Amino acid sequence: MKKIILVTITCVFSLTNMFSQDIHFTQFYASPLTLNPALAGVNDGTYRATAIYRNQWQSVTVPYTTYGASFDSRILPGKLKNNKLGVGVNFNADKSGTGKLFFMQAQVALAYNMSLDKAGKHFIGLGLQGGYVQKSLQYNLLSFPSQYNGTDFDLTLPNNEDFNANRTSYIDFNAGLLWHSQFGERIGAFAGFTYSHINRPKETFLGSNNKLSSRYTAHGGMKIKVTEKIYITPNFIYQYQNKAQEIFLGTGLEYHIQVKNIPMIFGLGGWYRLKDAGSVSIVADIKRIRAGFAYDINSSKLRPASSSRGAYEIFLTYTGLIGGMAKTLKPIQVPCPML
């Protein structure tokens, strides 16, 4: 009985902490505007459309599902010399646990990447992002210590919690910096920094003055041409929010070929999120359509309960060209990875 109560209390406190932490993706570059608003318009076409889906903890509890979609485009291509102006919209949603904690986010981003040289191989960019967030919780589905009747949890008993509402919403603002460069024909490098929740909006179901903690994200990597057909893409991401941190690093291996004049890229990747999970990924890129799959292998303290099963994730990206605008474009040299 003591173990049941302890587990229940632990779950309640875990849920409280979860309110103030953001969603994340293993294939973080597959959701560019979630990662960094300065990536708006940074692609090899005139526009880019993305979709991503994540399913986590299915083997332990009610699955946590996260999905997102975005669209971003370059504005005035060919009219700003080597500089890049981009705009984008981003949507994310997440449903977590027994209480069906639901998160919905809609954002708009504007980015400007300025060339640092006449050849257009070195850039520094700034992105701004604003949007609307709504969260809801069905706390009547949760059990609390006061509802334990000596034998089981009775959800008809009062929970003695001071829930003020089951829904909250706010306006949120983010900003990002991005540097990317091409060194010769074989090496590209990039680094970015995102400051999320600049305005620290109020977020609570209890009527208190709880404010959402700011999140700081640093990411970067390289794309190295080993041979005419083989590239490696080492990358990392570091995130910090409310004393919680994530360190995720690894590399991808890409194989570039052409079949009947159609360029194709196939990739494999291996990643490790410190004290949490290892990940493997596979990606294919054919005629501007890119699809990928990743699987997380849990290595945290939850491993015995999860049987090492963490999450799976799929994404789809299309990079398009609009009419005569394609003739004015120069390829973006940012070496963002496929995996």
ZADO-1210 file (C-alpha; in nm, 4 decimals, padded with zeros to 6 digits):
<atoms>
<atom x="00.0000" y="00.0000" z="00.0000" code="MET" pos="1"/>
<atom x="00.2792" y="00.2412" z="00.0865" code="LYS" pos="2"/>
<atom x="00.4360" y="00.1699" z="-00.2506" code="LYS" pos="3"/>
<atom x="00.1080" y="00.2503" z="-00.4285" code="ILE" pos="4"/>
<atom x="00.0779" y="00.5837" z="-00.2490" code="ILE" pos="5"/>
<atom x="00.4434" y="00.6652" z="-00.3120" code="LEU" pos="6"/>
<atom x="00.4057" y="00.5921" z="-00.6820" code="VAL" pos="7"/>
<atom x="00.0923" y="00.8066" z="-00.6991" code="THR" pos="8"/>
<atom x="00.2610" y="01.1026" z="-00.5281" code="ILE" pos="9"/>
<atom x="00.5620" y="01.0653" z="-00.7552" code="THR" pos="10"/>
<atom x="00.3379" y="01.0707" z="-01.0620" code="CYS" pos="11"/>
<atom x="00.1595" y="01.3830" z="-00.9424" code="VAL" pos="12"/>
<atom x="00.4883" y="01.5665" z="-00.8877" code="PHE" pos="13"/>
<atom x="00.6179" y="01.4432" z="-01.2224" code="SER" pos="14"/>
<atom x="00.3075" y="01.5821" z="-01.3895" code="LEU" pos="15"/>
<atom x="00.3617" y="01.9168" z="-01.2176" code="THR" pos="16"/>
<atom x="00.7164" y="01.9371" z="-01.3508" code="ASN" pos="17"/>
<atom x="00.6033" y="01.8353" z="-01.6974" code="MET" pos="18"/>
<atom x="00.3840" y="02.1446" z="-01.7230" code="PHE" pos="19"/>
<atom x="00.6933" y="02.3648" z="-01.7539" code="SER" pos="20"/>
<atom x="00.9014" y="02.1572" z="-01.9956" code="GLN" pos="21"/>
<atom x="00.8742" y="02.1697" z="-02.3731" code="ASP" pos="22"/>
<atom x="00.8266" y="01.9012" z="-02.6358" code="ILE" pos="23"/>
<atom x="01.1292" y="01.7663" z="-02.8187" code="HIS" pos="24"/>
<atom x="01.2031" y="01.5485" z="-03.1213" code="PHE" pos="25"/>
<atom x="01.4819" y="01.2984" z="-03.1788" code="THR" pos="26"/>
<atom x="01.5005" y="01.4112" z="-03.5434" code="GLN" pos="27"/>
<atom x="01.5155" y="01.7744" z="-03.4359" code="PHE" pos="28"/>
<atom x="01.6213" y="01.9087" z="-03.7774" code="TYR" pos="29"/>
<atom x="01.3046" y="01.7595" z="-03.9283" code="ALA" pos="30"/>
<atom x="01.1088" y="02.0284" z="-03.7411" code="SER" pos="31"/>
<atom x="01.3246" y="02.3340" z="-03.8201" code="PRO" pos="32"/>
<atom x="01.0957" y="02.6064" z="-03.6825" code="LEU" pos="33"/>
<atom x="01.0580" y="02.4194" z="-03.3543" code="THR" pos="34"/>
<atom x="01.4363" y="02.4149" z="-03.3258" code="LEU" pos="35"/>
<atom x="01.5283" y="02.7709" z="-03.4306" code="ASN" pos="36"/>
<atom x="01.3199" y="03.0489" z="-03.5949" code="PRO" pos="37"/>
<atom x="01.6334" y="03.1678" z="-03.7778" code="ALA" pos="38"/>
<atom x="01.5985" y="02.8568" z="-03.9994" code="LEU" pos="39"/>
<atom x="01.2882" y="03.0026" z="-04.1699" code="ALA" pos="40"/>
<atom x="01.3639" y="03.0171" z="-04.5418" code="GLY" pos="41"/>
<atom x="01.6967" y="02.8354" z="-04.5057" code="VAL" pos="42"/>
<atom x="01.6491" y="02.5576" z="-04.7601" code="ASN" pos="43"/>
<atom x="01.7490" y="02.4646" z="-05.1151" code="ASP" pos="44"/>
<atom x="01.4176" y="02.5638" z="-05.2729" code="GLY" pos="45"/>
<atom x="01.1684" y="02.8462" z="-05.2577" code="THR" pos="46"/>
<atom x="00.9557" y="02.6739" z="-04.9922" code="TYR" pos="47"/>
<atom x="00.9612" y="02.3768" z="-04.7540" code="ARG" pos="48"/>
<atom x="00.6762" y="02.1787" z="-04.5973" code="ALA" pos="49"/>
<atom x="00.7341" y="01.9377" z="-04.3073" code="THR" pos="50"/>
<atom x="00.5331" y="01.6939" z="-04.0953" code="ALA" pos="51"/>
<atom x="00.6533" y="01.4875" z="-03.7989" code="ILE" pos="52"/>
<atom x="00.4967" y="01.2382" z="-03.5538" code="TYR" pos="53"/>
<atom x="00.6362" y="01.0911" z="-03.2302" code="ARG" pos="54"/>
<atom x="00.4961" y="00.8131" z="-03.0072" code="ASN" pos="55"/>
<atom x="00.6605" y="00.7547" z="-02.6668" code="GLN" pos="56"/>
<atom x="00.6228" y="00.5283" z="-02.3596" code="TRP" pos="57"/>
<atom x="00.3677" y="00.2974" z="-02.5182" code="GLN" pos="58"/>
<atom x="00.5110" y="00.0033" z="-02.3237" code="SER" pos="59"/>
<atom x="00.4812" y="00.1763" z="-01.9832" code="VAL" pos="60"/>
<atom x="00.1659" y="00.3866" z="-01.9694" code="THR" pos="61"/>
<atom x="-00.0802" y="00.5713" z="-02.1879" code="VAL" pos="62"/>
<atom x="00.1370" y="00.6700" z="-02.4887" code="PRO" pos="63"/>
<atom x="00.2663" y="01.0252" z="-02.5172" code="TYR" pos="64"/>
<atom x="00.2009" y="01.1405" z="-02.8743" code="THR" pos="65"/>
<atom x="00.3558" y="01.4487" z="-03.0327" code="THR" pos="66"/>
<atom x="00.3064" y="01.5780" z="-03.3847" code="TYR" pos="67"/>
<atom x="00.4008" y="01.8886" z="-03.5737" code="GLY" pos="68"/>
<atom x="00.3866" y="02.0560" z="-03.9142" code="ALA" pos="69"/>
<atom x="00.5482" y="02.3644" z="-04.0628" code="SER" pos="70"/>
<atom x="00.5749" y="02.5631" z="-04.3833" code="PHE" pos="71"/>
<atom x="00.8454" y="02.8164" z="-04.4579" code="ASP" pos="72"/>
<atom x="00.9441" y="03.0091" z="-04.7684" code="SER" pos="73"/>
<atom x="01.2071" y="03.2488" z="-04.8983" code="ARG" pos="74"/>
<atom x="01.0842" y="03.5996" z="-04.9809" code="ILE" pos="75"/>
<atom x="01.2220" y="03.8064" z="-05.2705" code="LEU" pos="76"/>
<atom x="01.4775" y="03.5455" z="-05.3811" code="PRO" pos="77"/>
<atom x="01.7415" y="03.6929" z="-05.6106" code="GLY" pos="78"/>
<atom x="01.6558" y="04.0518" z="-05.5116" code="LYS" pos="79"/>
<atom x="01.8556" y="04.0730" z="-05.1900" code="LEU" pos="80"/>
<atom x="02.1938" y="03.9829" z="-05.3442" code="LYS" pos="81"/>
<atom x="02.3204" y="03.6920" z="-05.1358" code="ASN" pos="82"/>
<atom x="02.1057" y="03.7746" z="-04.8315" code="ASN" pos="83"/>
<atom x="01.8075" y="03.5563" z="-04.7408" code="LYS" pos="84"/>
<atom x="01.4694" y="03.6693" z="-04.6066" code="LEU" pos="85"/>
<atom x="01.2343" y="03.3969" z="-04.4886" code="GLY" pos="86"/>
<atom x="00.8930" y="03.3560" z="-04.3294" code="VAL" pos="87"/>
<atom x="00.7293" y="03.0498" z="-04.1794" code="GLY" pos="88"/>
<atom x="00.4390" y="02.9078" z="-03.9809" code="VAL" pos="89"/>
<atom x="00.4679" y="02.6253" z="-03.7319" code="ASN" pos="90"/>
<atom x="00.2157" y="02.4019" z="-03.5523" code="PHE" pos="91"/>
<atom x="00.2815" y="02.1500" z="-03.2726" code="ASN" pos="92"/>
<atom x="00.0521" y="01.9406" z="-03.0556" code="ALA" pos="93"/>
<atom x="00.1103" y="01.6883" z="-02.7775" code="ASP" pos="94"/>
<atom x="-00.1069" y="01.4594" z="-02.5638" code="LYS" pos="95"/>
<atom x="00.0475" y="01.3176" z="-02.2467" code="SER" pos="96"/>
<atom x="-00.0519" y="01.0514" z="-01.9961" code="GLY" pos="97"/>
<atom x="-00.3662" y="00.9382" z="-01.8182" code="THR" pos="98"/>
<atom x="-00.4830" y="01.2951" z="-01.7526" code="GLY" pos="99"/>
<atom x="-00.4703" y="01.3666" z="-02.1264" code="LYS" pos="100"/>
<atom x="-00.2607" y="01.6785" z="-02.0812" code="LEU" pos="101"/>
<atom x="-00.3015" y="01.8427" z="-02.4216" code="PHE" pos="102"/>
<atom x="-00.0667" y="02.1023" z="-02.5647" code="PHE" pos="103"/>
<atom x="-00.1325" y="02.3039" z="-02.8829" code="MET" pos="104"/>
<atom x="00.1002" y="02.5649" z="-03.0307" code="GLN" pos="105"/>
<atom x="00.0711" y="02.7833" z="-03.3431" code="ALA" pos="106"/>
<atom x="00.3561" y="03.0185" z="-03.4361" code="GLN" pos="107"/>
<atom x="00.4752" y="03.2599" z="-03.7055" code="VAL" pos="108"/>
<atom x="00.8463" y="03.3205" z="-03.7726" code="ALA" pos="109"/>
<atom x="01.0456" y="03.5804" z="-03.9653" code="LEU" pos="110"/>
<atom x="01.4188" y="03.5368" z="-04.0360" code="ALA" pos="111"/>
<atom x="01.6951" y="03.7296" z="-04.2098" code="TYR" pos="112"/>
<atom x="02.0254" y="03.5628" z="-04.2990" code="ASN" pos="113"/>
<atom x="02.2933" y="03.8078" z="-04.4089" code="MET" pos="114"/>
<atom x="02.5870" y="03.7093" z="-04.6280" code="SER" pos="115"/>
<atom x="02.9289" y="03.7856" z="-04.4811" code="LEU" pos="116"/>
<atom x="03.1133" y="03.7561" z="-04.8130" code="ASP" pos="117"/>
<atom x="03.0600" y="03.8296" z="-05.1821" code="LYS" pos="118"/>
<atom x="03.0596" y="03.4624" z="-05.2770" code="ALA" pos="119"/>
<atom x="02.7643" y="03.3855" z="-05.0487" code="GLY" pos="120"/>
<atom x="02.9351" y="03.1084" z="-04.8539" code="LYS" pos="121"/>
<atom x="02.9243" y="03.2531" z="-04.5020" code="HIS" pos="122"/>
<atom x="02.6047" y="03.3713" z="-04.3303" code="PHE" pos="123"/>
<atom x="02.4792" y="03.4960" z="-03.9982" code="ILE" pos="124"/>
<atom x="02.1069" y="03.5109" z="-03.9297" code="GLY" pos="125"/>
<atom x="01.8455" y="03.6314" z="-03.6831" code="LEU" pos="126"/>
<atom x="01.4961" y="03.4893" z="-03.6423" code="GLY" pos="127"/>
<atom x="01.1965" y="03.6097" z="-03.4407" code="LEU" pos="128"/>
<atom x="00.8913" y="03.4005" z="-03.3590" code="GLN" pos="129"/>
<atom x="00.5598" y="03.4608" z="-03.1873" code="GLY" pos="130"/>
<atom x="00.2533" y="03.2496" z="-03.1341" code="GLY" pos="131"/>
<atom x="-00.0409" y="03.1245" z="-02.9331" code="TYR" pos="132"/>
<atom x="-00.0301" y="02.8302" z="-02.6900" code="VAL" pos="133"/>
<atom x="-00.3179" y="02.6448" z="-02.5276" code="GLN" pos="134"/>
<atom x="-00.3038" y="02.3648" z="-02.2704" code="LYS" pos="135"/>
<atom x="-00.5790" y="02.1557" z="-02.1163" code="SER" pos="136"/>
<atom x="-00.5908" y="01.8810" z="-01.8520" code="LEU" pos="137"/>
<atom x="-00.8639" y="01.6312" z="-01.7583" code="GLN" pos="138"/>
<atom x="-00.7709" y="01.6134" z="-01.3904" code="TYR" pos="139"/>
<atom x="-01.0881" y="01.4145" z="-01.3135" code="ASN" pos="140"/>
<atom x="-00.9122" y="01.1158" z="-01.4755" code="LEU" pos="141"/>
<atom x="-00.6177" y="01.1384" z="-01.2336" code="LEU" pos="142"/>
<atom x="-00.5943" y="00.9791" z="-00.8899" code="SER" pos="143"/>
<atom x="-00.4559" y="01.1581" z="-00.5830" code="PHE" pos="144"/>
<atom x="-00.3497" y="01.0403" z="-00.2328" code="PRO" pos="145"/>
<atom x="-00.6710" y="01.1750" z="-00.0734" code="SER" pos="146"/>
<atom x="-00.8746" y="00.9427" z="-00.2981" code="GLN" pos="147"/>
<atom x="-00.7182" y="00.6261" z="-00.1611" code="TYR" pos="148"/>
<atom x="-00.9880" y="00.4480" z="00.0427" code="ASN" pos="149"/>
<atom x="-00.7626" y="00.1867" z="00.2044" code="GLY" pos="150"/>
<atom x="-00.8065" y="-00.0646" z="-00.0755" code="THR" pos="151"/>
<atom x="-00.8051" y="00.1225" z="-00.4012" code="ASP" pos="152"/>
<atom x="-00.8289" y="00.4706" z="-00.5512" code="PHE" pos="153"/>
<atom x="-01.1879" y="00.6008" z="-00.5677" code="ASP" pos="154"/>
<atom x="-01.2133" y="00.8809" z="-00.8251" code="LEU" pos="155"/>
<atom x="-01.5558" y="00.9820" z="-00.6891" code="THR" pos="156"/>
<atom x="-01.3884" y="01.1077" z="-00.3695" code="LEU" pos="157"/>
<atom x="-01.2694" y="01.4724" z="-00.3587" code="PRO" pos="158"/>
<atom x="-00.9073" y="01.5122" z="-00.4689" code="ASN" pos="159"/>
<atom x="-00.8483" y="01.8097" z="-00.2339" code="ASN" pos="160"/>
<atom x="-00.6465" y="01.9849" z="-00.5032" code="GLU" pos="161"/>
<atom x="-00.6981" y="02.3524" z="-00.5794" code="ASP" pos="162"/>
<atom x="-00.7601" y="02.3298" z="-00.9550" code="PHE" pos="163"/>
<atom x="-00.8811" y="02.6667" z="-01.0784" code="ASN" pos="164"/>
<atom x="-00.9475" y="02.5587" z="-01.4392" code="ALA" pos="165"/>
<atom x="-00.8752" y="02.2732" z="-01.6763" code="ASN" pos="166"/>
<atom x="-00.7522" y="02.5029" z="-01.9553" code="ARG" pos="167"/>
<atom x="-00.4901" y="02.7748" z="-01.9873" code="THR" pos="168"/>
<atom x="-00.3595" y="02.9802" z="-02.2806" code="SER" pos="169"/>
<atom x="-00.1022" y="03.2506" z="-02.3499" code="TYR" pos="170"/>
<atom x="00.1058" y="03.4349" z="-02.6099" code="ILE" pos="171"/>
<atom x="00.4668" y="03.3242" z="-02.6418" code="ASP" pos="172"/>
<atom x="00.7797" y="03.4719" z="-02.8071" code="PHE" pos="173"/>
<atom x="01.1113" y="03.3168" z="-02.9156" code="ASN" pos="174"/>
<atom x="01.4288" y="03.4392" z="-03.0871" code="ALA" pos="175"/>
<atom x="01.7143" y="03.2585" z="-03.2588" code="GLY" pos="176"/>
<atom x="02.0610" y="03.3143" z="-03.4017" code="LEU" pos="177"/>
<atom x="02.2210" y="03.1079" z="-03.6784" code="LEU" pos="178"/>
<atom x="02.5666" y="03.0926" z="-03.8370" code="TRP" pos="179"/>
<atom x="02.6434" y="02.8703" z="-04.1334" code="HIS" pos="180"/>
<atom x="02.9418" y="02.8523" z="-04.3661" code="SER" pos="181"/>
<atom x="03.0829" y="02.6498" z="-04.6518" code="GLN" pos="182"/>
<atom x="03.4609" y="02.5928" z="-04.6485" code="PHE" pos="183"/>
<atom x="03.5708" y="02.4797" z="-04.9927" code="GLY" pos="184"/>
<atom x="03.3839" y="02.1939" z="-05.1552" code="GLU" pos="185"/>
<atom x="03.4116" y="01.9409" z="-04.8765" code="ARG" pos="186"/>
<atom x="03.3258" y="02.0996" z="-04.5408" code="ILE" pos="187"/>
<atom x="03.0226" y="02.2894" z="-04.4182" code="GLY" pos="188"/>
<atom x="02.9618" y="02.3977" z="-04.0595" code="ALA" pos="189"/>
<atom x="02.6774" y="02.5608" z="-03.8685" code="PHE" pos="190"/>
<atom x="02.5783" y="02.6621" z="-03.5170" code="ALA" pos="191"/>
<atom x="02.2652" y="02.8136" z="-03.3677" code="GLY" pos="192"/>
<atom x="02.1191" y="02.9413" z="-03.0442" code="PHE" pos="193"/>
<atom x="01.7518" y="02.9794" z="-02.9497" code="THR" pos="194"/>
<atom x="01.6058" y="03.1752" z="-02.6584" code="TYR" pos="195"/>
<atom x="01.2516" y="03.0478" z="-02.6028" code="SER" pos="196"/>
<atom x="00.9734" y="03.1959" z="-02.3864" code="HIS" pos="197"/>
<atom x="01.1357" y="03.5394" z="-02.3777" code="ILE" pos="198"/>
<atom x="00.8285" y="03.6917" z="-02.2144" code="ASN" pos="199"/>
<atom x="00.7944" y="03.4101" z="-01.9558" code="ARG" pos="200"/>
<atom x="00.4153" y="03.3793" z="-01.9909" code="PRO" pos="201"/>
<atom x="00.1902" y="03.2782" z="-01.7028" code="LYS" pos="202"/>
<atom x="00.1045" y="02.9070" z="-01.7189" code="GLU" pos="203"/>
<atom x="-00.1045" y="02.7396" z="-01.4487" code="THR" pos="204"/>
<atom x="-00.4126" y="02.5297" z="-01.3801" code="PHE" pos="205"/>
<atom x="-00.4157" y="02.6324" z="-01.0123" code="LEU" pos="206"/>
<atom x="-00.4791" y="03.0065" z="-01.0369" code="GLY" pos="207"/>
<atom x="-00.1272" y="03.0818" z="-00.9092" code="SER" pos="208"/>
<atom x="00.1233" y="03.3199" z="-01.0642" code="ASN" pos="209"/>
<atom x="00.3433" y="03.0414" z="-01.2044" code="ASN" pos="210"/>
<atom x="00.5485" y="03.1576" z="-01.5043" code="LYS" pos="211"/>
<atom x="00.6887" y="02.9369" z="-01.7772" code="LEU" pos="212"/>
<atom x="01.0656" y="02.9074" z="-01.7505" code="SER" pos="213"/>
<atom x="01.2777" y="03.0262" z="-02.0425" code="SER" pos="214"/>
<atom x="01.4484" y="02.7571" z="-02.2490" code="ARG" pos="215"/>
<atom x="01.7971" y="02.7891" z="-02.3966" code="TYR" pos="216"/>
<atom x="01.8972" y="02.5736" z="-02.6939" code="THR" pos="217"/>
<atom x="02.2391" y="02.5436" z="-02.8560" code="ALA" pos="218"/>
<atom x="02.2840" y="02.3275" z="-03.1646" code="HIS" pos="219"/>
<atom x="02.5479" y="02.2772" z="-03.4289" code="GLY" pos="220"/>
<atom x="02.7381" y="02.0398" z="-03.6498" code="GLY" pos="221"/>
<atom x="02.9205" y="01.9771" z="-03.9730" code="MET" pos="222"/>
<atom x="02.8698" y="01.8119" z="-04.3100" code="LYS" pos="223"/>
<atom x="03.1884" y="01.6564" z="-04.4428" code="ILE" pos="224"/>
<atom x="03.2300" y="01.5202" z="-04.7940" code="LYS" pos="225"/>
<atom x="03.4464" y="01.2082" z="-04.7623" code="VAL" pos="226"/>
<atom x="03.4162" y="01.0910" z="-05.1239" code="THR" pos="227"/>
<atom x="03.1997" y="01.1888" z="-05.4196" code="GLU" pos="228"/>
<atom x="02.9198" y="00.9734" z="-05.2796" code="LYS" pos="229"/>
<atom x="02.9754" y="00.9574" z="-04.9034" code="ILE" pos="230"/>
<atom x="02.9155" y="01.2326" z="-04.6457" code="TYR" pos="231"/>
<atom x="02.9252" y="01.2287" z="-04.2655" code="ILE" pos="232"/>
<atom x="02.7200" y="01.4703" z="-04.0529" code="THR" pos="233"/>
<atom x="02.8211" y="01.4941" z="-03.6835" code="PRO" pos="234"/>
<atom x="02.5768" y="01.7097" z="-03.4838" code="ASN" pos="235"/>
<atom x="02.4687" y="01.7985" z="-03.1318" code="PHE" pos="236"/>
<atom x="02.1907" y="01.9766" z="-02.9456" code="ILE" pos="237"/>
<atom x="02.1926" y="02.1058" z="-02.5872" code="TYR" pos="238"/>
<atom x="01.8787" y="02.2331" z="-02.4118" code="GLN" pos="239"/>
<atom x="01.8288" y="02.3778" z="-02.0653" code="TYR" pos="240"/>
<atom x="01.5010" y="02.4686" z="-01.8977" code="GLN" pos="241"/>
<atom x="01.4040" y="02.4993" z="-01.5326" code="ASN" pos="242"/>
<atom x="01.7059" y="02.2986" z="-01.4059" code="LYS" pos="243"/>
<atom x="01.6354" y="02.0220" z="-01.6586" code="ALA" pos="244"/>
<atom x="01.8825" y="01.9689" z="-01.9397" code="GLN" pos="245"/>
<atom x="01.9178" y="01.7564" z="-02.2507" code="GLU" pos="246"/>
<atom x="02.2436" y="01.6690" z="-02.4256" code="ILE" pos="247"/>
<atom x="02.1994" y="01.4822" z="-02.7525" code="PHE" pos="248"/>
<atom x="02.4819" y="01.4058" z="-02.9942" code="LEU" pos="249"/>
<atom x="02.5709" y="01.1683" z="-03.2737" code="GLY" pos="250"/>
<atom x="02.6394" y="01.1433" z="-03.6437" code="THR" pos="251"/>
<atom x="02.4831" y="01.0413" z="-03.9704" code="GLY" pos="252"/>
<atom x="02.6294" y="00.8707" z="-04.2766" code="LEU" pos="253"/>
<atom x="02.4867" y="00.9710" z="-04.6167" code="GLU" pos="254"/>
<atom x="02.5240" y="00.7932" z="-04.9510" code="TYR" pos="255"/>
<atom x="02.4564" y="01.0086" z="-05.2596" code="HIS" pos="256"/>
<atom x="02.3768" y="00.8463" z="-05.5968" code="ILE" pos="257"/>
<atom x="02.1925" y="00.9196" z="-05.9206" code="GLN" pos="258"/>
<atom x="01.9542" y="00.6756" z="-06.0875" code="VAL" pos="259"/>
<atom x="01.8407" y="00.7761" z="-06.4387" code="LYS" pos="260"/>
<atom x="01.9436" y="01.1363" z="-06.3644" code="ASN" pos="261"/>
<atom x="01.7359" y="01.1395" z="-06.0455" code="ILE" pos="262"/>
<atom x="01.9460" y="01.2386" z="-05.7387" code="PRO" pos="263"/>
<atom x="01.8939" y="01.0125" z="-05.4382" code="MET" pos="264"/>
<atom x="02.0341" y="01.0175" z="-05.0875" code="ILE" pos="265"/>
<atom x="02.0160" y="00.7386" z="-04.8309" code="PHE" pos="266"/>
<atom x="02.1316" y="00.7794" z="-04.4737" code="GLY" pos="267"/>
<atom x="02.1858" y="00.5972" z="-04.1443" code="LEU" pos="268"/>
<atom x="02.2397" y="00.7660" z="-03.8094" code="GLY" pos="269"/>
<atom x="02.3323" y="00.6834" z="-03.4521" code="GLY" pos="270"/>
<atom x="02.2656" y="00.9164" z="-03.1555" code="TRP" pos="271"/>
<atom x="02.2800" y="00.9215" z="-02.7781" code="TYR" pos="272"/>
<atom x="02.0790" y="01.1365" z="-02.5369" code="ARG" pos="273"/>
<atom x="02.2818" y="01.1423" z="-02.2144" code="LEU" pos="274"/>
<atom x="02.1276" y="00.9462" z="-01.9261" code="LYS" pos="275"/>
<atom x="01.8148" y="00.8786" z="-02.1299" code="ASP" pos="276"/>
<atom x="01.8284" y="00.6909" z="-02.4612" code="ALA" pos="277"/>
<atom x="02.0216" y="00.5828" z="-02.7661" code="GLY" pos="278"/>
<atom x="01.8639" y="00.6355" z="-03.1094" code="SER" pos="279"/>
<atom x="01.8982" y="00.4902" z="-03.4560" code="VAL" pos="280"/>
<atom x="01.7597" y="00.6559" z="-03.7680" code="SER" pos="281"/>
<atom x="01.7168" y="00.5913" z="-04.1389" code="ILE" pos="282"/>
<atom x="01.6388" y="00.8497" z="-04.4079" code="VAL" pos="283"/>
<atom x="01.5775" y="00.8567" z="-04.7833" code="ALA" pos="284"/>
<atom x="01.5697" y="01.1640" z="-05.0104" code="ASP" pos="285"/>
<atom x="01.4317" y="01.1278" z="-05.3634" code="ILE" pos="286"/>
<atom x="01.3341" y="01.4161" z="-05.5936" code="LYS" pos="287"/>
<atom x="01.3042" y="01.6740" z="-05.3116" code="ARG" pos="288"/>
<atom x="01.0939" y="01.4394" z="-05.0971" code="ILE" pos="289"/>
<atom x="01.2633" y="01.3362" z="-04.7743" code="ARG" pos="290"/>
<atom x="01.1294" y="01.0726" z="-04.5338" code="ALA" pos="291"/>
<atom x="01.2807" y="00.9444" z="-04.2122" code="GLY" pos="292"/>
<atom x="01.2275" y="00.7054" z="-03.9227" code="PHE" pos="293"/>
<atom x="01.3955" y="00.7016" z="-03.5809" code="ALA" pos="294"/>
<atom x="01.3698" y="00.4684" z="-03.2830" code="TYR" pos="295"/>
<atom x="01.4770" y="00.5466" z="-02.9252" code="ASP" pos="296"/>
<atom x="01.6201" y="00.2681" z="-02.7080" code="ILE" pos="297"/>
<atom x="01.5625" y="00.3637" z="-02.3456" code="ASN" pos="298"/>
<atom x="01.8662" y="00.3548" z="-02.1122" code="SER" pos="299"/>
<atom x="01.7294" y="00.5593" z="-01.8187" code="SER" pos="300"/>
<atom x="01.6111" y="00.4375" z="-01.4771" code="LYS" pos="301"/>
<atom x="01.2775" y="00.3534" z="-01.6415" code="LEU" pos="302"/>
<atom x="01.4479" y="00.0825" z="-01.8480" code="ARG" pos="303"/>
<atom x="01.3227" y="-00.2168" z="-01.6399" code="PRO" pos="304"/>
<atom x="00.9605" y="-00.1043" z="-01.6806" code="ALA" pos="305"/>
<atom x="00.9945" y="-00.0029" z="-02.0450" code="SER" pos="306"/>
<atom x="01.1974" y="-00.3093" z="-02.1513" code="SER" pos="307"/>
<atom x="01.4303" y="-00.0549" z="-02.3196" code="SER" pos="308"/>
<atom x="01.1501" y="00.0596" z="-02.5525" code="ARG" pos="309"/>
<atom x="01.1340" y="00.4386" z="-02.5701" code="GLY" pos="310"/>
<atom x="00.9823" y="00.6076" z="-02.8739" code="ALA" pos="311"/>
<atom x="00.9465" y="00.5901" z="-03.2479" code="TYR" pos="312"/>
<atom x="00.9300" y="00.8895" z="-03.4779" code="GLU" pos="313"/>
<atom x="00.8575" y="00.9486" z="-03.8478" code="ILE" pos="314"/>
<atom x="00.8837" y="01.2617" z="-04.0614" code="PHE" pos="315"/>
<atom x="00.8196" y="01.3784" z="-04.4162" code="LEU" pos="316"/>
<atom x="00.9627" y="01.6905" z="-04.5838" code="THR" pos="317"/>
<atom x="00.9093" y="01.8389" z="-04.9286" code="TYR" pos="318"/>
<atom x="01.1245" y="02.1207" z="-05.0655" code="THR" pos="319"/>
<atom x="00.9687" y="02.2882" z="-05.3690" code="GLY" pos="320"/>
<atom x="01.0438" y="02.5428" z="-05.6384" code="LEU" pos="321"/>
<atom x="00.8020" y="02.8058" z="-05.7672" code="ILE" pos="322"/>
<atom x="00.8136" y="02.8847" z="-06.1402" code="GLY" pos="323"/>
<atom x="01.0690" y="03.1363" z="-06.2613" code="GLY" pos="324"/>
<atom x="01.1830" y="03.2046" z="-05.9044" code="MET" pos="325"/>
<atom x="01.3931" y="02.8892" z="-05.9246" code="ALA" pos="326"/>
<atom x="01.6192" y="03.0483" z="-06.1881" code="LYS" pos="327"/>
<atom x="01.7288" y="03.3225" z="-05.9466" code="THR" pos="328"/>
<atom x="01.8190" y="03.0883" z="-05.6601" code="LEU" pos="329"/>
<atom x="02.1614" y="02.9904" z="-05.5464" code="LYS" pos="330"/>
<atom x="02.1825" y="02.6745" z="-05.3352" code="PRO" pos="331"/>
<atom x="02.1764" y="02.7374" z="-04.9609" code="ILE" pos="332"/>
<atom x="02.5073" y="02.6234" z="-04.8183" code="GLN" pos="333"/>
<atom x="02.3780" y="02.5411" z="-04.4715" code="VAL" pos="334"/>
<atom x="02.4769" y="02.1770" z="-04.4126" code="PRO" pos="335"/>
<atom x="02.1721" y="02.0742" z="-04.2111" code="CYS" pos="336"/>
<atom x="02.1708" y="01.6973" z="-04.1685" code="PRO" pos="337"/>
<atom x="01.9115" y="01.4550" z="-04.3008" code="MET" pos="338"/>
<atom x="01.9052" y="01.2540" z="-03.9786" code="LEU" pos="339"/>
</atoms>
